[in-house]
Amino acid sequence: MPQYEPILVPHPIQPKLEDEVRVLADQVMDQIVGKLLKHKERQAA
């Protein structure tokens, strides 16, 4: 969706273990939720 700015995580991801990928996801979770809520607020306005 063009209205969303990308959220970047360090690469490469492929050689990482599942737990390492989860750590990367946890590090950006607040950003993801914030962007989704911001978008929802715009739609409601």
BELWO-V463289 format. One record per backbone hydrogen bond with DSSP energy under -1.0 kcal/mol. NH is the residue of the N-H (numbers start at 1). CO is the residue of the C=O. If there is no record, write none. Layout:
# BELWO-V463289
((NH	CO) (NH	CO))
This chain:
# BELWO-V463289
((4	1) (16	13) (21	17) (22	18) (23	19) (24	20) (25	21) (26	22) (27	23) (32	28) (33	29) (34	30) (35	31) (36	32) (37	33) (38	34) (39	35) (40	36) (41	37) (42	38) (43	39) (44	40) (45	41))
